Structure formats: structure tokens, C-alpha cells
Amino acid sequence: MYTPAQNRYETMTYRRCGKSGIRLPLISLGLWHNFGGVDTLENARAMLRRAFDLGITHFDLANNYGPPPGSAEENFGRLMEQDFRPFRDELIISSKAGYLMWPGPYGEWGSRKYLIASLDQSLGRMGLDYVDIFYSHRPDPETPLEETMMALDFAVRSGRALYAGISSYPADLTRKAAEILKSLGTPCLIHQPSYSMFNRWIEPDLLTALRDTGMGSIVFSPLAQGLLSDKYLGGIAAGSRASKPHGYLRPEQITDDKLTKVRALNELALARGQSLAQMALTWVLRHPEVTSALIGASRVEQIEDAVGAIHQPRFSSDELSRIETILAG
């Protein structure tokens, strides 16, 4: 029987999500990798337990997480039933739909047919009555934005989700999506974009759109798939994402130029008394528009290290300038 740490809310800092009533932990845990059918369930259990013990109340999933697709939600459903069912009201659980899940014309993208069918399947896999946040995982260039947003509105009104979100939408579509959802009476709670020192596409347009619409955000891949950590200081290590055949970080992406920058950033992090991963998290969280940083993990120690980032000192102007110099090469 799992009994969470009694002091779990003393460890974490929570930030309000845009103009909503929801506060999210500065560090949230994503189940994109290391929670699927190819992974060890007991390791997944240990990571989820430790995360909750440290005050991480937000677990982020999607229909296609695995591999194979759907297996992360299935495993999470098992652990939810065995460990976390008594604490459901203390958790924010999210899922998404937008990428390929089943064959035929209704198995991906942003139609109402696909989104609602996928959400029903996700709820079944996780054994949940509702998710707290349901996202459109990516914009659909062929489905009218109004149809996709109406599907999110329906998900909320039908009780399948408490809040609506979007992921990977550019600034102009973010503004339009927010306007449509507001007109329907279901405000868009949150945007989930990728963002890191090596991937800065949200600056400045999307950050401005978030601020103007009152939307919160949770950034994924803040460590650039682990590249902004000590994993790759000596090259590609065994067991790292780049070493796995099903990983999204490919060996050819780890160039000599990138490694030179990573090593210089690591020196700066050590001078600040941080690990490189902690500094990378502190860096994305410096924006008030960023509600939470969504981390992945393959072992408990990585979660513990990430949570340590929330108590680190703010950057001086000189440190920020040094980071810009390093990234510019």
C-alpha cells in the first residue's frame, strides 16, 4: 500500500496557470518516454511515487505515448488504480489527441470524430471518469479550427475533461483558438509548446499571445530530449534516449557544435551551483508566461534533480548574456 509523503506540499512551488484558478507545480512529469509497454512497470511506479512525494501533482499523457501507442496510458491506469486512486482529487491528469492512433481517415488530426473517440479511448485505458486537461495535440491544416475547438468545448461540457488546452499551435492560431473557445464559453486554459535553450520558437510572438489571451503554458522538452543534461558531456551514453531505437533524439542531432555549447553551459551551471539540467529548467521558468516545465525521466534521481531547480537563484544579467554568447557559438 502506497502512502505518500506527508510533507509533499512543502517541497514544491506552484504557479497560477494564466488567469485561471488552477495552479500547477513548477515541475510536472510527462509520460512520453519510459512508461510504455517496452519499459519496466516497477520503474514507472517508483518514478510516479517519488514525483508525488515531491509535490509534483501534474502527470501529462497523450493517446500515442508508449511505445506502443496507448501503452503509457494503460500502464498509468494500472498504477492509478493500485497507488493513486485515493489521491485523484490532488492530481492534474492530462491527455492529448492529434497524432496517428488507428488506421483509416478518422484516426488522427483534429476532427471532432477523432478527438472525442480518442478521448473516450484514453479514459478507458486510464480507468478515469475524466481528465483534468484535454489537448488538441497539434493544429490540423485541413480541419476548420472552429470544429477542433468545438470538440474541445464538447469534451468539457460533457464532463470528459475539466479544461481545454492546445499544443504546438503557432501564435496566430493560438489567438484564434482562444477567441473561439471564449465565444463558446470554455476558455483555453493552457498551451503546451516545446521550448529550450536550443529551441526558442516561442520567443517572442507566442509568449506575447499567451500574455494577451490570459493563457498559461507548460513547456515540453526543456532539456532538449536530455541534451541539456550531463548525459552527453562525453558523447552518447548507453541507455540514453539517443542510444535507443525508439527514441526521438537521434545520434546525428548530437553534433560537435552542440556538444561544445553543452559543455560551456555545464561550466556556467556548475559555477552557479547547479547541474546543467537544473540551470536549463531555471532558464525556461524565468518567463512569467511559463507556468510549468514538463520533464521526462528514466529514473528517480532525475526527478529529484529537476525539483532542485525551483530553489535555485535567479539569473543575473551577466549570466543571461553569457548564455546568449554560448548559444550563438
Secondary structure, DSSP 8 states (H G I E B T S, - for coil): -----TTHHHH--EEE-TTSS-EEESEEEE-SSSSSTTS-HHHHHHHHHHHHHTT--EEE--TT-TTTTTHHHHHHHHHIIIIIGGGGGG-EEEEEE-S--SSSTTSSSS-HHHHHHHHHHHHHHHT-S-EEEEEE-S--SSS-HHHHHHHHHHHHHTTSEEEEEEES--HHHHHHHHHHHHHHT--EEEEE-B-BTTB-TTTTHHHHHHHHHT-EEEEE-TTTTTTTSGGGTTS--TTSGGGSTT-SS-GGGS-HHHHHHHHHHHHHHHHTT--HHHHHHHHHTTSTT--EEEE--SSHHHHHHHHGGGGS----HHHHHHHHHHHH-
